[in-house]
Structure formats: C-alpha cells, structure tokens
Amino acid sequence: MSLTGECFCGDIRYQIQGPLKDARSCHCSRCRKAFSSQASAYALVDPDDFQWLTGTDLLSTYSSEYGFGLQFCSKCGSTLCGIYEHEIHGITLGCLNQDPGIEIGRHIFVGSKANWEVIPDSVTQHLGHNPEQGAS
C-alpha cells in the first residue's frame, strides 16, 4: 500500500510504503490542545515505511520530557505525525490524501474527554490507553 499526505498549505509532503496499524482517537486534554479539536485521529506506522518528500525545512518538532512529541508545519500549523525519541511512530489521519483503508478501532483516554463531547455508546472506549481500562 502506498499513501501520501501533506500539510494544509501543501508545502510539506510525505509518503508511506506500508500498512497503517492500530488507528485510534485520543481524547486526553493534551491531544485536544495539540490538535485544536475534541480528539486526535492517528494510526501507527513503521518508521522504515515513512519518507518525507518535500518541505522538511518547514518541519517543526515539539518533544516532551518523556520523549514523545509531534512534528508540524511551521508555516500552516498542521500536525503531521507523532514521534517517540525523534523517530516517527504514527501519523495523523486527517493529513492523508487517500483513504487509508482502516477505521478508528478505539477511543482512548475518554476518562479525560471534554465535558462538551458526546461519544456514542456503541464506540469502543477506554478510560486510559490500555484495553484493560474499560469505558466509564
């Protein structure tokens, strides 16, 4: 499978030559701030399957003290991928140009979701990150 993605202004582009895995939506307060939304929508990718095509000079990185972070376009602000210890581990689904052929399989950190967000009961939900942490 070959997928391409880009930021909002189109100046940063990437390609993925492999499958995406474990699509999820995170509802924690940190993701709400990072994505300016009620949740993030992302999937895991093998770093060896990912390649920047253009615009790496516009790529900005934010890393937390725990090694997790995001890379985004410094021009338009689009969040493009998640990193762990400076290696890409996941991509935001909203920046893909094609249908990735996967669906969000679970909603995580719903225990800290915004009070104004309503998640349908039929959706798989976890209070935290792990499946052992069932829905509220």
The first five atom37 places (N, CA, C, CB, O) and aatype in JSON, in Angstrom:
{
  "aatype": [12, 15, 10, 16, 7, 6, 4, 13, 4, 7, 3, 9, 1, 18, 5, 9, 5, 7, 14, 10, 11, 3, 0, 1, 15, 4, 8, 4, 15, 1, 4, 1, 11, 0, 13, 15, 15, 5, 0, 15, 0, 18, 0, 10, 19, 3, 14, 3, 3, 13, 5, 17, 10, 16, 7, 16, 3, 10, 10, 15, 16, 18, 15, 15, 6, 18, 7, 13, 7, 10, 5, 13, 4, 15, 11, 4, 7, 15, 16, 10, 4, 7, 9, 18, 6, 8, 6, 9, 8, 7, 9, 16, 10, 7, 4, 10, 2, 5, 3, 14, 7, 9, 6, 9, 7, 1, 8, 9, 13, 19, 7, 15, 11, 0, 2, 17, 6, 19, 9, 14, 3, 15, 19, 16, 5, 8, 10, 7, 8, 2, 14, 6, 5, 7, 0, 15],
  "atom_mask": [
    [1, 1, 1, 1, 1],
    [1, 1, 1, 1, 1],
    [1, 1, 1, 1, 1],
    [1, 1, 1, 1, 1],
    [1, 1, 1, 0, 1],
    [1, 1, 1, 1, 1],
    [1, 1, 1, 1, 1],
    [1, 1, 1, 1, 1],
    [1, 1, 1, 1, 1],
    [1, 1, 1, 0, 1],
    [1, 1, 1, 1, 1],
    [1, 1, 1, 1, 1],
    [1, 1, 1, 1, 1],
    [1, 1, 1, 1, 1],
    [1, 1, 1, 1, 1],
    [1, 1, 1, 1, 1],
    [1, 1, 1, 1, 1],
    [1, 1, 1, 0, 1],
    [1, 1, 1, 1, 1],
    [1, 1, 1, 1, 1],
    [1, 1, 1, 1, 1],
    [1, 1, 1, 1, 1],
    [1, 1, 1, 1, 1],
    [1, 1, 1, 1, 1],
    [1, 1, 1, 1, 1],
    [1, 1, 1, 1, 1],
    [1, 1, 1, 1, 1],
    [1, 1, 1, 1, 1],
    [1, 1, 1, 1, 1],
    [1, 1, 1, 1, 1],
    [1, 1, 1, 1, 1],
    [1, 1, 1, 1, 1],
    [1, 1, 1, 1, 1],
    [1, 1, 1, 1, 1],
    [1, 1, 1, 1, 1],
    [1, 1, 1, 1, 1],
    [1, 1, 1, 1, 1],
    [1, 1, 1, 1, 1],
    [1, 1, 1, 1, 1],
    [1, 1, 1, 1, 1],
    [1, 1, 1, 1, 1],
    [1, 1, 1, 1, 1],
    [1, 1, 1, 1, 1],
    [1, 1, 1, 1, 1],
    [1, 1, 1, 1, 1],
    [1, 1, 1, 1, 1],
    [1, 1, 1, 1, 1],
    [1, 1, 1, 1, 1],
    [1, 1, 1, 1, 1],
    [1, 1, 1, 1, 1],
    [1, 1, 1, 1, 1],
    [1, 1, 1, 1, 1],
    [1, 1, 1, 1, 1],
    [1, 1, 1, 1, 1],
    [1, 1, 1, 0, 1],
    [1, 1, 1, 1, 1],
    [1, 1, 1, 1, 1],
    [1, 1, 1, 1, 1],
    [1, 1, 1, 1, 1],
    [1, 1, 1, 1, 1],
    [1, 1, 1, 1, 1],
    [1, 1, 1, 1, 1],
    [1, 1, 1, 1, 1],
    [1, 1, 1, 1, 1],
    [1, 1, 1, 1, 1],
    [1, 1, 1, 1, 1],
    [1, 1, 1, 0, 1],
    [1, 1, 1, 1, 1],
    [1, 1, 1, 0, 1],
    [1, 1, 1, 1, 1],
    [1, 1, 1, 1, 1],
    [1, 1, 1, 1, 1],
    [1, 1, 1, 1, 1],
    [1, 1, 1, 1, 1],
    [1, 1, 1, 1, 1],
    [1, 1, 1, 1, 1],
    [1, 1, 1, 0, 1],
    [1, 1, 1, 1, 1],
    [1, 1, 1, 1, 1],
    [1, 1, 1, 1, 1],
    [1, 1, 1, 1, 1],
    [1, 1, 1, 0, 1],
    [1, 1, 1, 1, 1],
    [1, 1, 1, 1, 1],
    [1, 1, 1, 1, 1],
    [1, 1, 1, 1, 1],
    [1, 1, 1, 1, 1],
    [1, 1, 1, 1, 1],
    [1, 1, 1, 1, 1],
    [1, 1, 1, 0, 1],
    [1, 1, 1, 1, 1],
    [1, 1, 1, 1, 1],
    [1, 1, 1, 1, 1],
    [1, 1, 1, 0, 1],
    [1, 1, 1, 1, 1],
    [1, 1, 1, 1, 1],
    [1, 1, 1, 1, 1],
    [1, 1, 1, 1, 1],
    [1, 1, 1, 1, 1],
    [1, 1, 1, 1, 1],
    [1, 1, 1, 0, 1],
    [1, 1, 1, 1, 1],
    [1, 1, 1, 1, 1],
    [1, 1, 1, 1, 1],
    [1, 1, 1, 0, 1],
    [1, 1, 1, 1, 1],
    [1, 1, 1, 1, 1],
    [1, 1, 1, 1, 1],
    [1, 1, 1, 1, 1],
    [1, 1, 1, 1, 1],
    [1, 1, 1, 0, 1],
    [1, 1, 1, 1, 1],
    [1, 1, 1, 1, 1],
    [1, 1, 1, 1, 1],
    [1, 1, 1, 1, 1],
    [1, 1, 1, 1, 1],
    [1, 1, 1, 1, 1],
    [1, 1, 1, 1, 1],
    [1, 1, 1, 1, 1],
    [1, 1, 1, 1, 1],
    [1, 1, 1, 1, 1],
    [1, 1, 1, 1, 1],
    [1, 1, 1, 1, 1],
    [1, 1, 1, 1, 1],
    [1, 1, 1, 1, 1],
    [1, 1, 1, 1, 1],
    [1, 1, 1, 1, 1],
    [1, 1, 1, 0, 1],
    [1, 1, 1, 1, 1],
    [1, 1, 1, 1, 1],
    [1, 1, 1, 1, 1],
    [1, 1, 1, 1, 1],
    [1, 1, 1, 1, 1],
    [1, 1, 1, 0, 1],
    [1, 1, 1, 1, 1],
    [1, 1, 1, 1, 1]
  ],
  "atom_positions": [
    [[0.85, -1.17, 0.0], [0.0, 0.0, 0.0], [0.9, 1.24, 0.0], [-0.97, 0.0, 1.23], [1.86, 1.31, 0.76]],
    [[0.58, 2.19, -0.84], [1.3, 3.46, -0.88], [0.32, 4.59, -0.59], [2.01, 3.66, -2.26], [-0.72, 4.72, -1.24]],
    [[0.67, 5.4, 0.4], [-0.15, 6.54, 0.77], [0.7, 7.79, 0.74], [-0.78, 6.33, 2.17], [1.91, 7.74, 0.97]],
    [[0.07, 8.92, 0.45], [0.75, 10.21, 0.55], [-0.05, 11.1, 1.49], [0.92, 10.87, -0.84], [-1.25, 10.9, 1.69]],
    [[0.63, 12.08, 2.04], [-0.02, 13.04, 2.9], [0.67, 14.37, 2.79], [0.0, 0.0, 0.0], [1.78, 14.48, 2.27]],
    [[0.0, 15.4, 3.28], [0.57, 16.74, 3.21], [-0.08, 17.63, 4.25], [0.38, 17.34, 1.8], [-1.15, 17.33, 4.78]],
    [[0.59, 18.72, 4.54], [0.05, 19.71, 5.47], [-1.01, 20.55, 4.75], [1.18, 20.62, 6.04], [-1.23, 20.39, 3.55]],
    [[-1.65, 21.45, 5.49], [-2.72, 22.29, 4.94], [-2.25, 23.16, 3.78], [-3.29, 23.16, 6.04], [-2.96, 23.29, 2.79]],
    [[-1.06, 23.75, 3.9], [-0.56, 24.61, 2.81], [0.06, 23.8, 1.67], [0.46, 25.6, 3.36], [0.3, 24.35, 0.59]],
    [[0.32, 22.52, 1.89], [0.86, 21.65, 0.85], [2.37, 21.71, 0.68], [0.0, 0.0, 0.0], [2.91, 21.06, -0.21]],
    [[3.04, 22.48, 1.5], [4.49, 22.63, 1.34], [5.28, 21.46, 1.93], [4.94, 23.91, 1.97], [6.42, 21.23, 1.53]],
    [[4.7, 20.73, 2.87], [5.35, 19.53, 3.4], [4.54, 18.33, 2.91], [5.44, 19.56, 4.97], [3.33, 18.26, 3.09]],
    [[5.26, 17.39, 2.3], [4.61, 16.19, 1.77], [5.4, 14.96, 2.22], [4.52, 16.24, 0.22], [6.61, 15.0, 2.42]],
    [[4.66, 13.85, 2.38], [5.31, 12.59, 2.77], [4.67, 11.43, 2.04], [5.23, 12.38, 4.29], [3.61, 11.55, 1.43]],
    [[5.34, 10.28, 2.13], [4.84, 9.04, 1.52], [5.03, 7.91, 2.51], [5.58, 8.73, 0.18], [6.01, 7.86, 3.26]],
    [[4.07, 6.99, 2.51], [4.14, 5.79, 3.34], [4.05, 4.58, 2.42], [3.0, 5.77, 4.43], [3.11, 4.47, 1.63]],
    [[5.01, 3.7, 2.52], [5.04, 2.46, 1.72], [4.85, 1.28, 2.66], [6.38, 2.32, 0.92], [5.79, 0.51, 2.89]],
    [[3.67, 1.12, 3.18], [3.39, 0.03, 4.1], [2.07, 0.27, 4.8], [0.0, 0.0, 0.0], [1.45, 1.32, 4.63]],
    [[1.64, -0.7, 5.59], [0.34, -0.6, 6.24], [0.34, 0.32, 7.45], [-0.13, -1.97, 6.65], [1.34, 0.45, 8.16]],
    [[-0.78, 0.95, 7.68], [-1.01, 1.66, 8.93], [-1.63, 0.67, 9.91], [-1.92, 2.93, 8.72], [-2.32, -0.27, 9.5]],
    [[-1.39, 0.89, 11.2], [-1.87, -0.05, 12.21], [-2.52, 0.7, 13.37], [-0.72, -0.93, 12.73], [-2.2, 1.86, 13.63]],
    [[-3.42, 0.03, 14.03], [-3.99, 0.48, 15.3], [-4.49, 1.92, 15.27], [-2.97, 0.34, 16.4], [-4.07, 2.76, 16.07]],
    [[-5.39, 2.21, 14.34], [-5.97, 3.55, 14.26], [-6.79, 3.81, 15.51], [-6.86, 3.71, 12.99], [-7.56, 2.96, 15.96]],
    [[-6.61, 5.01, 16.08], [-7.28, 5.34, 17.34], [-7.56, 6.82, 17.41], [-6.44, 4.9, 18.54], [-7.03, 7.61, 16.63]],
    [[-8.4, 7.17, 18.33], [-8.7, 8.56, 18.61], [-8.43, 8.79, 20.09], [-10.18, 8.93, 18.22], [-8.98, 8.1, 20.94]],
    [[-7.59, 9.78, 20.39], [-7.25, 10.07, 21.78], [-7.99, 11.33, 22.22], [-5.7, 10.25, 21.94], [-7.99, 12.35, 21.53]],
    [[-8.62, 11.25, 23.39], [-9.46, 12.33, 23.9], [-8.84, 13.04, 25.1], [-10.81, 11.8, 24.28], [-9.54, 13.78, 25.8]],
    [[-7.55, 12.83, 25.36], [-6.92, 13.46, 26.52], [-6.78, 14.98, 26.3], [-5.53, 12.84, 26.79], [-6.85, 15.47, 25.18]],
    [[-6.6, 15.69, 27.39], [-6.51, 17.16, 27.31], [-5.3, 17.61, 26.5], [-6.45, 17.76, 28.72], [-5.35, 18.66, 25.86]],
    [[-4.22, 16.85, 26.5], [-3.02, 17.22, 25.74], [-3.3, 17.14, 24.24], [-1.83, 16.3, 26.12], [-2.9, 18.02, 23.49]],
    [[-3.98, 16.09, 23.79], [-4.31, 15.95, 22.37], [-5.3, 17.02, 21.93], [-4.89, 14.56, 22.07], [-5.21, 17.53, 20.82]],
    [[-6.25, 17.37, 22.81], [-7.18, 18.44, 22.46], [-6.42, 19.73, 22.16], [-8.21, 18.68, 23.59], [-6.75, 20.44, 21.22]],
    [[-5.42, 20.03, 22.96], [-4.63, 21.24, 22.74], [-3.75, 21.12, 21.49], [-3.76, 21.55, 23.97], [-3.67, 22.05, 20.69]],
    [[-3.09, 19.99, 21.33], [-2.17, 19.8, 20.21], [-2.89, 19.82, 18.86], [-1.42, 18.48, 20.36], [-2.34, 20.29, 17.86]],
    [[-4.13, 19.3, 18.84], [-4.85, 19.19, 17.57], [-5.97, 20.22, 17.43], [-5.43, 17.81, 17.44], [-6.66, 20.24, 16.42]],
    [[-6.15, 21.08, 18.45], [-7.21, 22.09, 18.42], [-8.55, 21.46, 18.08], [-6.87, 23.21, 17.41], [-9.3, 21.98, 17.25]],
    [[-8.83, 20.34, 18.71], [-10.03, 19.57, 18.4], [-10.47, 18.79, 19.63], [-9.77, 18.61, 17.21], [-9.8, 18.83, 20.66]],
    [[-11.58, 18.09, 19.53], [-12.05, 17.31, 20.66], [-11.18, 16.07, 20.87], [-13.5, 16.9, 20.46], [-11.19, 15.5, 21.96]],
    [[-10.43, 15.66, 19.85], [-9.6, 14.46, 19.93], [-8.63, 14.43, 18.77], [-10.47, 13.18, 19.94], [-8.74, 15.2, 17.81]],
    [[-7.68, 13.52, 18.86], [-6.78, 13.28, 17.73], [-7.26, 12.04, 16.99], [-5.29, 13.12, 18.21], [-7.98, 11.22, 17.56]],
    [[-6.88, 11.9, 15.76], [-7.14, 10.7, 14.98], [-5.81, 10.32, 14.32], [-8.29, 10.92, 13.9], [-5.32, 11.03, 13.45]],
    [[-5.25, 9.19, 14.75], [-3.95, 8.81, 14.21], [-3.82, 7.3, 14.14], [-2.82, 9.4, 15.06], [-4.6, 6.56, 14.73]],
    [[-2.8, 6.88, 13.41], [-2.51, 5.45, 13.28], [-1.0, 5.26, 13.35], [-3.09, 4.87, 11.95], [-0.23, 6.15, 13.01]],
    [[-0.62, 4.1, 13.8], [0.79, 3.78, 13.9], [1.35, 3.41, 12.53], [1.02, 2.62, 14.9], [0.64, 2.88, 11.68]],
    [[2.63, 3.71, 12.32], [3.31, 3.4, 11.07], [4.72, 2.93, 11.41], [3.33, 4.64, 10.11], [5.33, 3.42, 12.35]],
    [[5.22, 2.0, 10.64], [6.61, 1.57, 10.8], [7.5, 2.69, 10.28], [6.88, 0.22, 10.03], [7.34, 3.12, 9.14]],
    [[8.44, 3.17, 11.08], [9.31, 4.28, 10.65], [10.04, 4.0, 9.33], [10.32, 4.59, 11.73], [10.33, 4.92, 8.57]],
    [[10.34, 2.73, 9.07], [11.03, 2.39, 7.82], [10.13, 2.55, 6.6], [11.55, 0.96, 7.88], [10.62, 2.62, 5.47]],
    [[8.82, 2.6, 6.81], [7.86, 2.76, 5.71], [7.56, 4.22, 5.4], [6.57, 2.03, 6.03], [6.86, 4.52, 4.43]],
    [[8.07, 5.13, 6.22], [7.75, 6.56, 6.11], [8.91, 7.33, 5.49], [7.42, 7.13, 7.5], [10.08, 7.09, 5.79]],
    [[8.57, 8.29, 4.6], [9.6, 9.12, 3.96], [9.05, 10.52, 3.71], [10.08, 8.48, 2.63], [7.96, 10.67, 3.14]],
    [[9.79, 11.54, 4.13], [9.44, 12.92, 3.78], [9.79, 13.13, 2.32], [10.19, 13.96, 4.7], [10.85, 12.7, 1.87]],
    [[8.91, 13.78, 1.55], [9.16, 14.05, 0.13], [9.6, 15.49, -0.1], [7.91, 13.75, -0.69], [10.55, 15.73, -0.84]],
    [[8.91, 16.44, 0.52], [9.26, 17.86, 0.36], [8.99, 18.61, 1.65], [8.46, 18.5, -0.82], [8.21, 18.16, 2.5]],
    [[9.63, 19.74, 1.79], [9.32, 20.68, 2.85], [9.92, 20.41, 4.21], [0.0, 0.0, 0.0], [9.45, 20.99, 5.2]],
    [[10.92, 19.57, 4.31], [11.48, 19.27, 5.64], [12.07, 20.51, 6.3], [12.54, 18.19, 5.53], [12.21, 20.55, 7.52]],
    [[12.42, 21.53, 5.51], [12.93, 22.77, 6.09], [11.84, 23.53, 6.86], [13.52, 23.67, 4.99], [12.14, 24.39, 7.67]],
    [[10.56, 23.2, 6.6], [9.44, 23.83, 7.29], [8.94, 23.0, 8.48], [8.29, 24.07, 6.32], [8.04, 23.42, 9.2]],
    [[9.52, 21.83, 8.67], [9.09, 20.93, 9.72], [9.59, 21.41, 11.08], [9.59, 19.52, 9.44], [10.78, 21.65, 11.27]],
    [[8.66, 21.56, 12.02], [8.99, 21.91, 13.41], [8.68, 20.72, 14.3], [8.21, 23.18, 13.88], [7.78, 19.93, 14.0]],
    [[9.41, 20.61, 15.38], [9.26, 19.47, 16.29], [9.04, 19.97, 17.71], [10.49, 18.55, 16.23], [9.72, 20.88, 18.19]],
    [[8.08, 19.36, 18.37], [7.89, 19.56, 19.8], [8.07, 18.2, 20.46], [6.47, 20.19, 20.13], [7.41, 17.24, 20.09]],
    [[8.97, 18.11, 21.45], [9.17, 16.87, 22.19], [8.97, 17.13, 23.67], [10.58, 16.29, 21.93], [9.42, 18.14, 24.2]],
    [[8.28, 16.21, 24.33], [8.07, 16.32, 25.78], [9.29, 15.77, 26.51], [6.79, 15.58, 26.22], [10.19, 15.2, 25.9]],
    [[9.3, 15.96, 27.8], [10.39, 15.44, 28.62], [10.42, 13.91, 28.63], [10.28, 15.96, 30.04], [11.42, 13.33, 29.05]],
    [[9.35, 13.26, 28.19], [9.27, 11.81, 28.17], [9.65, 11.2, 26.83], [7.88, 11.38, 28.54], [9.58, 9.99, 26.66]],
    [[10.05, 12.03, 25.87], [10.47, 11.54, 24.56], [9.38, 11.52, 23.51], [0.0, 0.0, 0.0], [9.67, 11.3, 22.33]],
    [[8.13, 11.74, 23.92], [7.03, 11.78, 22.96], [6.9, 13.2, 22.41], [5.7, 11.32, 23.61], [7.19, 14.17, 23.1]],
    [[6.45, 13.31, 21.16], [6.26, 14.63, 20.6], [5.5, 14.61, 19.3], [0.0, 0.0, 0.0], [4.95, 13.59, 18.89]],
    [[5.48, 15.76, 18.66], [4.77, 15.95, 17.4], [5.65, 16.7, 16.42], [3.44, 16.72, 17.62], [6.54, 17.45, 16.81]],
    [[5.41, 16.47, 15.15], [6.04, 17.28, 14.11], [4.93, 17.94, 13.32], [6.96, 16.41, 13.19], [3.91, 17.33, 12.99]],
    [[5.15, 19.22, 13.02], [4.11, 20.01, 12.38], [4.73, 21.02, 11.43], [3.24, 20.72, 13.42], [5.93, 21.3, 11.48]],
    [[3.89, 21.57, 10.55], [4.34, 22.58, 9.59], [4.46, 23.93, 10.29], [3.36, 22.67, 8.38], [3.5, 24.4, 10.9]],
    [[5.63, 24.54, 10.19], [5.83, 25.84, 10.83], [5.14, 26.97, 10.07], [7.32, 26.14, 10.94], [5.01, 28.08, 10.58]],
    [[4.69, 26.69, 8.85], [4.01, 27.7, 8.04], [2.5, 27.71, 8.31], [4.27, 27.46, 6.55], [1.93, 28.76, 8.59]],
    [[1.85, 26.53, 8.21], [0.39, 26.49, 8.35], [-0.08, 25.86, 9.65], [-0.19, 25.72, 7.2], [-1.25, 26.0, 10.01]],
    [[0.8, 25.18, 10.38], [0.46, 24.63, 11.68], [-0.09, 23.21, 11.68], [0.0, 0.0, 0.0], [-0.38, 22.68, 12.76]],
    [[-0.25, 22.59, 10.54], [-0.79, 21.22, 10.5], [0.09, 20.26, 11.28], [-0.94, 20.74, 9.06], [1.3, 20.2, 11.07]],
    [[-0.53, 19.5, 12.19], [0.19, 18.43, 12.87], [0.22, 17.23, 11.93], [-0.48, 18.06, 14.25], [-0.82, 16.75, 11.49]],
    [[1.43, 16.75, 11.63], [1.59, 15.71, 10.63], [1.85, 14.32, 11.21], [2.71, 16.07, 9.72], [1.35, 13.32, 10.69]],
    [[2.63, 14.25, 12.28], [2.98, 12.94, 12.81], [3.35, 13.02, 14.28], [4.14, 12.34, 12.02], [3.62, 14.09, 14.82]],
    [[3.34, 11.85, 14.9], [3.8, 11.72, 16.26], [5.18, 11.08, 16.26], [0.0, 0.0, 0.0], [5.48, 10.24, 15.41]],
    [[6.01, 11.48, 17.21], [7.35, 10.92, 17.3], [7.59, 10.39, 18.71], [8.42, 11.99, 16.93], [6.96, 10.82, 19.68]],
    [[8.51, 9.46, 18.79], [8.99, 8.98, 20.07], [10.5, 8.89, 19.97], [8.34, 7.59, 20.46], [11.03, 8.18, 19.11]],
    [[11.19, 9.6, 20.84], [12.64, 9.68, 20.83], [13.17, 9.96, 19.42], [13.25, 8.37, 21.36], [14.07, 9.29, 18.92]],
    [[12.57, 10.98, 18.78], [12.97, 11.53, 17.48], [12.71, 10.59, 16.3], [14.42, 11.87, 17.52], [13.25, 10.81, 15.21]],
    [[11.9, 9.55, 16.5], [11.57, 8.64, 15.4], [10.06, 8.65, 15.21], [12.09, 7.19, 15.68], [9.3, 8.6, 16.18]],
    [[9.62, 8.72, 13.96], [8.19, 8.74, 13.65], [7.56, 7.41, 14.05], [7.95, 9.03, 12.14], [8.05, 6.34, 13.69]],
    [[6.45, 7.49, 14.8], [5.75, 6.26, 15.19], [4.3, 6.27, 14.74], [5.83, 6.07, 16.69], [3.67, 5.21, 14.73]],
    [[3.75, 7.42, 14.38], [2.36, 7.47, 13.95], [2.1, 8.71, 13.13], [0.0, 0.0, 0.0], [2.84, 9.69, 13.2]],
    [[1.04, 8.67, 12.35], [0.67, 9.82, 11.51], [-0.77, 10.22, 11.8], [0.84, 9.48, 9.99], [-1.59, 9.4, 12.21]],
    [[-1.04, 11.5, 11.59], [-2.41, 11.99, 11.75], [-3.21, 11.6, 10.52], [-2.45, 13.54, 11.97], [-2.77, 11.82, 9.39]],
    [[-4.37, 11.03, 10.73], [-5.18, 10.54, 9.61], [-5.74, 11.67, 8.76], [-6.32, 9.69, 10.13], [-5.98, 11.49, 7.57]],
    [[-5.94, 12.84, 9.35], [-6.52, 13.95, 8.62], [-5.64, 14.54, 7.54], [0.0, 0.0, 0.0], [-6.14, 15.26, 6.67]],
    [[-4.36, 14.26, 7.56], [-3.44, 14.82, 6.55], [-3.17, 13.86, 5.39], [-2.12, 15.19, 7.21], [-2.42, 14.2, 4.48]],
    [[-3.79, 12.68, 5.41], [-3.61, 11.73, 4.31], [-4.39, 12.19, 3.08], [-4.07, 10.32, 4.73], [-5.45, 12.8, 3.2]],
    [[-3.85, 11.9, 1.92], [-4.53, 12.24, 0.66], [-5.45, 11.14, 0.16], [-3.5, 12.55, -0.4], [-6.32, 11.39, -0.68]],
    [[-5.28, 9.92, 0.65], [-6.1, 8.79, 0.21], [-6.81, 8.19, 1.41], [-5.24, 7.72, -0.5], [-6.51, 8.5, 2.57]],
    [[-7.77, 7.32, 1.11], [-8.42, 6.53, 2.14], [-7.39, 5.52, 2.64], [-9.73, 5.82, 1.6], [-6.88, 4.74, 1.84]],
    [[-7.08, 5.53, 3.92], [-6.05, 4.61, 4.41], [-6.49, 3.16, 4.51], [-5.57, 5.07, 5.74], [-5.68, 2.28, 4.79]],
    [[-7.77, 2.9, 4.31], [-8.26, 1.53, 4.35], [-8.37, 0.98, 5.76], [0.0, 0.0, 0.0], [-8.44, -0.24, 5.94]],
    [[-8.39, 1.84, 6.76], [-8.58, 1.41, 8.14], [-9.62, 2.31, 8.79], [-7.24, 1.44, 8.94], [-9.92, 3.4, 8.3]],
    [[-10.15, 1.84, 9.89], [-11.09, 2.64, 10.67], [-10.53, 2.79, 12.08], [-12.51, 2.0, 10.69], [-9.75, 1.97, 12.54]],
    [[-10.95, 3.84, 12.74], [-10.57, 4.02, 14.14], [-11.19, 2.88, 14.93], [-11.02, 5.42, 14.69], [-12.41, 2.72, 14.96]],
    [[-10.34, 2.1, 15.58], [-10.8, 0.92, 16.29], [-11.11, 1.16, 17.75], [0.0, 0.0, 0.0], [-11.8, 0.36, 18.38]],
    [[-10.58, 2.26, 18.31], [-10.82, 2.52, 19.72], [-10.61, 3.99, 20.04], [-9.91, 1.65, 20.59], [-9.87, 4.7, 19.37]],
    [[-11.29, 4.39, 21.06], [-11.18, 5.76, 21.58], [-10.51, 5.64, 22.94], [-12.59, 6.5, 21.67], [-11.0, 4.93, 23.82]],
    [[-9.39, 6.34, 23.11], [-8.61, 6.21, 24.34], [-8.65, 7.51, 25.16], [-7.16, 5.84, 24.01], [-8.94, 8.59, 24.64]],
    [[-8.37, 7.37, 26.42], [-8.4, 8.47, 27.39], [-9.74, 9.2, 27.42], [-7.3, 9.45, 27.07], [-9.8, 10.41, 27.59]],
    [[-10.81, 8.42, 27.25], [-12.13, 9.04, 27.34], [-12.45, 9.46, 28.77], [-13.21, 8.07, 26.83], [-13.39, 10.22, 29.0]],
    [[-11.68, 8.98, 29.73], [-11.86, 9.41, 31.11], [-11.54, 10.88, 31.31], [0.0, 0.0, 0.0], [-11.95, 11.47, 32.31]],
    [[-10.8, 11.47, 30.38], [-10.48, 12.89, 30.48], [-11.0, 13.69, 29.28], [-8.98, 13.08, 30.6], [-10.52, 14.79, 29.01]],
    [[-11.98, 13.14, 28.57], [-12.54, 13.86, 27.43], [-13.23, 15.14, 27.89], [-13.53, 12.96, 26.67], [-13.59, 15.28, 29.06]],
    [[-13.41, 16.06, 26.98], [-14.1, 17.32, 27.28], [-15.55, 17.03, 27.63], [-14.01, 18.3, 26.08], [-16.18, 16.16, 27.04]],
    [[-16.08, 17.76, 28.58], [-17.47, 17.56, 29.01], [-18.46, 17.83, 27.88], [-17.79, 18.47, 30.18], [-19.56, 17.27, 27.88]],
    [[-18.09, 18.67, 26.92], [-18.99, 19.01, 25.83], [-18.98, 17.98, 24.71], [-18.62, 20.36, 25.28], [-19.76, 18.1, 23.76]],
    [[-18.1, 16.98, 24.79], [-18.05, 15.96, 23.74], [-18.94, 14.78, 24.1], [-16.61, 15.48, 23.51], [-18.95, 14.33, 25.25]],
    [[-19.7, 14.29, 23.13], [-20.54, 13.12, 23.31], [-20.01, 12.02, 22.41], [-22.04, 13.44, 23.0], [-19.92, 12.19, 21.19]],
    [[-19.66, 10.9, 23.0], [-19.18, 9.74, 22.24], [-20.29, 8.69, 22.28], [-17.82, 9.16, 22.83], [-20.76, 8.35, 23.36]],
    [[-20.71, 8.18, 21.14], [-21.77, 7.18, 21.13], [-21.39, 5.94, 21.94], [-22.11, 6.77, 19.69], [-20.23, 5.53, 21.94]],
    [[-22.35, 5.36, 22.63], [-22.11, 4.18, 23.46], [-21.6, 2.99, 22.65], [-23.38, 3.79, 24.19], [-20.92, 2.13, 23.19]],
    [[-21.91, 2.94, 21.37], [-21.52, 1.8, 20.53], [-20.03, 1.8, 20.16], [-22.36, 1.79, 19.27], [-19.55, 0.83, 19.58]],
    [[-19.3, 2.87, 20.48], [-17.9, 3.01, 20.13], [-17.03, 2.39, 21.23], [-17.53, 4.5, 19.92], [-17.3, 2.58, 22.41]],
    [[-15.99, 1.65, 20.85], [-15.07, 1.06, 21.82], [-14.31, 2.17, 22.52], [-14.09, 0.08, 21.13], [-13.62, 2.97, 21.89]],
    [[-14.44, 2.2, 23.85], [-13.85, 3.28, 24.64], [-13.01, 2.72, 25.78], [-14.94, 4.19, 25.19], [-13.33, 1.68, 26.36]],
    [[-11.92, 3.43, 26.1], [-11.05, 3.07, 27.21], [-10.79, 4.32, 28.04], [-9.71, 2.44, 26.71], [-10.51, 5.38, 27.49]],
    [[-10.89, 4.19, 29.36], [-10.65, 5.33, 30.24], [-9.24, 5.87, 30.07], [-10.89, 4.94, 31.7], [-9.02, 7.08, 30.14]],
    [[-8.3, 4.98, 29.86], [-6.91, 5.37, 29.63], [-6.45, 4.86, 28.28], [0.0, 0.0, 0.0], [-7.19, 4.88, 27.31]],
    [[-5.21, 4.39, 28.24], [-4.62, 3.91, 26.99], [-4.87, 2.42, 26.77], [-3.14, 4.18, 26.98], [-5.05, 1.98, 25.63]],
    [[-4.89, 1.65, 27.84], [-4.94, 0.2, 27.74], [-6.35, -0.35, 27.65], [-4.26, -0.4, 28.92], [-7.28, 0.19, 28.25]],
    [[-6.52, -1.44, 26.9], [-7.84, -2.08, 26.8], [-8.37, -2.55, 28.14], [-7.77, -3.25, 25.85], [-9.58, -2.68, 28.32]],
    [[-7.47, -2.81, 29.1], [-7.93, -3.25, 30.43], [-8.68, -2.12, 31.15], [-6.73, -3.71, 31.28], [-9.45, -2.38, 32.08]],
    [[-8.45, -0.9, 30.72], [-9.14, 0.24, 31.32], [-10.43, 0.47, 30.54], [-8.23, 1.53, 31.31], [-10.45, 1.22, 29.57]],
    [[-11.49, -0.16, 30.97], [-12.76, -0.12, 30.27], [-13.38, 1.27, 30.25], [0.0, 0.0, 0.0], [-12.85, 2.22, 30.82]],
    [[-14.49, 1.35, 29.57], [-15.2, 2.63, 29.42], [-15.85, 3.04, 30.74], [-16.27, 2.54, 28.32], [-16.1, 2.22, 31.63]],
    [[-16.1, 4.32, 30.81], [-16.75, 4.86, 32.02], [-18.23, 4.53, 31.99], [-16.55, 6.38, 32.13], [-18.95, 4.9, 32.92]]
  ]
}
